[in-house]
Structures are given as C-alpha cells and as structure tokens.
Amino acid sequence: MSEIVILSPCSEKLKIIFNPQWLKILKILAKEKLNVTAINEQIDIPQNLLSYHLKVLEEHHFIKGERAGKSVVYHNSNNLTFKNNKMKINLNCCELSF
C-alpha cells in the first residue's frame, strides 16, 4: 500500500508564487524594504487590492510588515532571498530558484 502525502500547506504557497501580481510584489520586496505607497509606484494597481495582496503574502510568511511611524514598511522574510538576479524561495517543503 502506498503512503498518502498531504501537501496542502506547500500547495497553498505554490499557488501564491504562481500569481503574477504576488510574484511581482515578492520580487520587489526581495530587493528592498518599502511602504505601500512605494510598492504601489512600481505596481500600478488600486491600493486596496495591493493591501489585500500584502496581507496574503504576510499571512503565508513570505513578507513581514513593520510599523514605521504612521506607515508600515514591508520586507522579505527569511524564506525569500535575492542574489545575482535570482530569487530563491524556501517553502519549508522545497526550495525554488528562478
């Protein structure tokens, strides 16, 4: 009998990576810390939609938000690195580089 492997936490994270808007945000935040206004200057989408995207990425531990005065500055988590124009994402079940 074969063993059944449940991949739901990993599959949820993979869905995030394959969303073009979320991937674009991850690439931006892999390079520098930015607030919502600065991120929005690089991604032309409504701010409420951007806030939703950031919330999802933070809930799945891809990014972290830290209060800086009246705004929140977002940056990559330890699961995300960017070196030599390559992004590496650790999903805790596998690692992806691209």
N, C-alpha and C positions, 0 to 999 in steps of 0.2 A: 504494500500500500504506500503511495507517495504522500509526502508531508505537504500539508497546506500552509502556504506562507501568506500572511496578510500584510499588504504593502500600503495600506491606506494613508498613514502619515507621510510616507515618501511620495505616494502618488499625488497627494494634495499639493506638496511642494513642487512637484514636477509640473503640475497644471499652472502654477504661478509663473514658473520660468518660461513657459510657452505662450504666455500672454504678452503680446508685443509692447503694450504700454508699461506693464510691470517690469519687463526686461529692460526697457529703456531707462526707467527710474533706477533700477539696480545698477546699470552701467554708469549712470551719472553719480550716484552715491558711492560707488566703489572707488571713485577718484577723489571726492572731496565732501566735506560737511556743508550742507546747505539748508536754508529755511524754505518754507513752502513757496514764497514769492520768487526766490532764486531758482528753485526747481521749475516753477511754472514758466519762467522766462525761456527755459530750454525745451519744455514740453508744452505745446500750445493746446491745452485742454481746460475746460472750466475748473475753477479752483475747488468747487465742492466734489467733483469727480476725482481730482488729484488727491484731495484729503482722504477720500474713500480708498484709493489705491495705496496710499501711505499707511493707512490703518491696517489693511490686509497684509501688507508686507511686514509691518511691525508685529502683528499677531502671529505670523509664521516665522518670526525671528530672523528675517533677512536683513532688517534695518532696525536702528534704535533711534528714538526721538528723545532729546533732552531739552528742557526748558532753558531758554537764554533770554532773560528779561520777559518781554511780552510775547515773544515768538518761540517756536520750537525748532531746534536745529536737528536735522536728520543726518545720520551717517550709517555706514555699513556695519553689520555685526561681525563677530569673529568668524562667521560662516562664509564670508564673502571677501575675496582678495582680488586685487588687480595689479598685475606686474607685466611689464614688457608687452603692453597692449593685449593681454589675455586676462580674461576673468575666470576665476576659479570659485565654484560654489560647493560647499560641503553640506549635503542634505542629511547628514548623520546616518544615511543608509548607503550612500555612494557619493562620489565627487565628480563634478563635471567641470571641464575646462573648455573654453572657447574664446 
